[in-house]
Amino acid sequence: MASIQEFRCEVCGTVASNPTHWYVIQCGDRALTVLKWDSETANAEGARHYCGEAHAQVYISRWFDSVCSPAKPDFTRSS
C-alpha cells in the first residue's frame, strides 16, 4: 500500500498532498535558493515548503532581516 506524503506551508500551515504550484526554498547562512516545486527538491534535506509566491516572499524577507541585522547605518542623512 502506497502512503500519501503531505507537505505543510511554513508560513500559513496549509497542508497539501499534491502541491504543484508551491515553492521550495533551500537556505543557509550565506545563500538562499528558490526552486519550483518537484518531489525530489521538496524531499531534500533542509528543504522548506511554501504554498505560493507570497508566502515564499515572506520567508525571503525574514531571511534577509536575520542575515542583514542590524541594518547598516545611513551616513547620507543629515542629523
Secondary structure, DSSP 8 states (H G I E B T S, - for coil): ------EE-TTT--EESS-TT-EEEEE-SS-EEEEE--HHHHTSTT-EEESSHHHHHHHHHHHHHHHS-S----TTS--
